[in-house]
Amino acid sequence: MFVQIIEGRTRDAEGLNRQIDRWRVELRPEAIGFLGLTSGVTADGRAISLVRFVSEDAARANSERTQQGTWWTETEKYYDGDVDFTGSSDITEWLQGGSDDAGFVQVMRSIGADREAIERLDTELEDIAHVRPDIIGGYRVWTGPDACVEVAYFTSEAEARAGEQTDLPAELQELMAGMQEAQGTVEYFDLTSPDLY
């Protein structure tokens, strides 16, 4: 799998969402190797989309389609300023992975992450699903040796916020604290109305 991450700012979230809906109807049927999409805009206007393809070659072939170029020329008008593109096929899934049934998605960009510790803790934290049923799962896109973008899928924002207040068993609290430390410096994108496909 290859994930392309598209980031920018927008003052017209509705317009940007309309363009994404248009892509799904008009371009997706012919999209080469397309697997799925997670997209949204935060309350402060940060737009992020994660587009999954079977491979980097498929993503590139899709980008080279004439209709894709035409669509993007129209879509980039809904962004304020530059748009950043990052891609990687170095991906780690955890728990159930992503889910189109999620009502809330949190995207976390980490710098200074300790990959070895994170991947060890992923396995040890599988028990958290028993006390945090709001957590469906997610995946982590490694964009460098100590840099990644993690996407976490939750049943709903209300349940996720309530889950954050849950008194975890001491062992899980320790593991969660270890995970926070291993993630390094984290920037959060809360997608309260995620577009999932």
C-alpha positions as a printed Julia matrix, in Angstrom:
197×3 Matrix{Float64}:
   0.0    0.0     0.0
   1.08   3.57   -0.7
  -0.4    6.61    1.07
  -0.33  10.11   -0.36
  -0.8   12.86    2.23
  -2.11  16.23    1.03
  -2.01  19.15    3.48
  -2.96  22.8     3.22
  -5.19  25.49    4.62
  -8.65  26.5     3.49
 -11.27  29.11    4.31
 -13.83  27.2     2.25
 -14.18  23.73    3.75
 -17.55  23.23    2.05
 -16.11  24.04   -1.37
 -13.19  21.7    -0.82
 -15.56  18.93    0.32
 -17.67  19.45   -2.82
 -14.57  18.93   -4.93
 -13.74  15.71   -3.07
 -17.32  14.51   -3.6
 -16.95  15.37   -7.29
 -13.74  13.33   -7.47
 -15.49  10.31   -5.98
 -18.31  10.45   -8.53
 -16.45  11.53  -11.67
 -12.85  10.35  -11.32
 -12.74   7.51   -8.82
 -14.29   4.89  -11.12
 -11.22   5.13  -13.39
  -8.68   5.83  -10.64
  -5.76   3.46  -11.02
  -5.15   1.33   -7.93
  -7.27   3.48   -5.61
  -7.98   1.86   -2.22
  -9.52   4.56   -0.05
  -9.63   8.1     1.28
  -9.67   9.8     4.67
 -10.12  13.55    4.48
 -11.29  16.51    6.53
 -10.78  20.06    7.72
 -10.0   21.04   11.3
 -11.84  23.81   13.14
  -8.96  26.21   12.39
  -8.97  25.5     8.64
  -6.19  22.94    8.25
  -7.14  20.54    5.47
  -5.65  17.06    5.3
  -6.35  14.14    2.99
  -4.78  10.69    3.06
  -5.31   8.79   -0.17
  -4.47   5.09   -0.27
  -3.3    3.29   -3.41
  -2.08  -0.24   -4.06
   1.38   1.12   -4.91
   3.41   4.25   -5.58
   3.34   3.44   -9.31
  -0.47   3.38   -9.22
  -0.59   6.73   -7.41
   1.77   8.25   -9.98
  -0.23   6.84  -12.89
  -3.4    8.28  -11.4
  -1.77  11.72  -10.98
  -0.74  11.68  -14.64
  -4.29  11.26  -15.93
  -5.52  14.33  -17.83
  -8.85  14.43  -15.95
  -6.99  14.25  -12.62
  -4.89  17.27  -13.62
  -7.98  19.22  -14.64
  -9.73  18.37  -11.37
  -6.69  19.39   -9.3
  -6.38  22.75  -11.12
  -9.94  23.53  -10.02
  -9.49  22.04   -6.52
  -6.31  23.9    -5.55
  -8.27  27.17   -5.76
  -9.99  26.13   -2.53
  -6.67  26.11   -0.66
  -5.06  29.22    0.81
  -1.42  29.22   -0.21
   0.83  26.25   -0.8
  -0.28  22.63   -0.6
   2.18  20.0     0.69
   2.32  16.48   -0.76
   4.03  13.59    1.05
   3.93   9.93    0.13
   5.14   6.67    1.61
   4.67   2.93    1.31
   6.21   2.37    4.77
   2.98   1.79    6.68
   2.11   0.07    9.96
  -1.5   -0.82   10.83
  -2.67  -1.31   14.42
  -5.76  -2.86   16.0
  -8.39  -3.06   13.22
  -6.71  -0.5    10.96
  -8.83   2.26    9.42
 -12.61   2.19    9.2
 -15.23   3.92    7.07
 -17.57   3.55   10.06
 -15.59   6.04   12.18
 -17.4    9.15   13.36
 -14.19  10.93   14.4
 -10.64  10.76   13.09
  -7.52  12.15   14.71
  -4.42  12.64   12.57
  -1.12  13.07   14.41
   2.11  14.22   12.8
   5.15  13.16   14.86
   8.71  14.43   14.66
  11.46  12.82   16.73
   9.57   9.53   17.04
  11.2    6.37   18.37
  10.0    3.78   15.86
  11.3    0.75   17.69
   9.56   1.76   20.92
   6.32   2.65   19.11
   6.09  -0.67   17.32
   6.8   -2.59   20.53
   4.13  -0.59   22.35
   1.61  -1.17   19.52
   1.65  -4.88   20.37
   1.51  -4.32   24.11
  -1.37  -1.85   23.79
  -3.71  -4.28   22.01
  -5.47  -4.83   25.34
  -6.64  -1.2    25.33
  -9.51  -2.19   23.03
 -11.17  -3.89   26.03
 -11.32  -0.67   28.06
 -11.51   1.83   25.18
 -14.15   0.45   22.79
 -14.28   3.9    21.16
 -10.91   3.16   19.5
 -11.41   1.24   16.24
  -7.81   1.24   15.05
  -5.58   3.07   12.65
  -2.36   3.16   10.7
   0.95   4.98   10.76
   2.65   6.34    7.65
   6.42   6.6     8.13
   7.75   9.58    6.19
  11.29   9.41    7.6
  13.39   7.49   10.16
  11.85   9.45   13.05
   8.86  11.08   11.37
   5.37   9.7    10.8
   1.74  10.6    10.31
  -0.65   8.47   12.35
  -4.37   8.19   11.64
  -6.61   7.01   14.5
 -10.26   6.08   13.91
 -12.87   6.4    16.68
 -16.55   5.5    16.9
 -17.46   9.15   17.6
 -15.88  12.31   18.99
 -18.09  12.21   22.1
 -17.07   8.62   22.83
 -13.41   9.4    22.15
 -13.46  12.36   24.57
 -15.22  10.26   27.2
 -12.69   7.49   26.62
  -9.85   9.93   27.27
 -11.26  10.37   30.79
 -11.43   6.61   31.43
  -9.4    5.38   34.39
  -7.12   2.86   32.75
  -5.5    0.02   34.69
  -2.05   1.04   35.96
  -0.25  -1.13   33.41
  -2.09   0.47   30.48
  -1.51   3.96   31.9
   2.2    3.23   31.93
   2.12   1.94   28.36
   0.15   4.99   27.17
   2.65   7.31   28.84
   5.43   5.4    27.11
   3.69   5.79   23.75
   3.3    9.55   24.22
   6.99   9.84   24.98
   7.97   7.63   22.04
   5.92   9.74   19.61
   8.17  12.77   20.09
   6.7   16.15   19.17
   3.13  15.71   17.91
   0.83  18.01   15.94
  -2.86  17.02   16.07
  -5.53  17.36   13.36
  -9.02  16.62   14.76
 -11.44  15.72   11.96
 -14.86  15.98   13.56
 -16.69  15.42   10.23
 -14.35  13.1     8.37
 -14.9   12.18    4.75
 -14.23   8.44    4.55
 -14.31   6.31    1.45
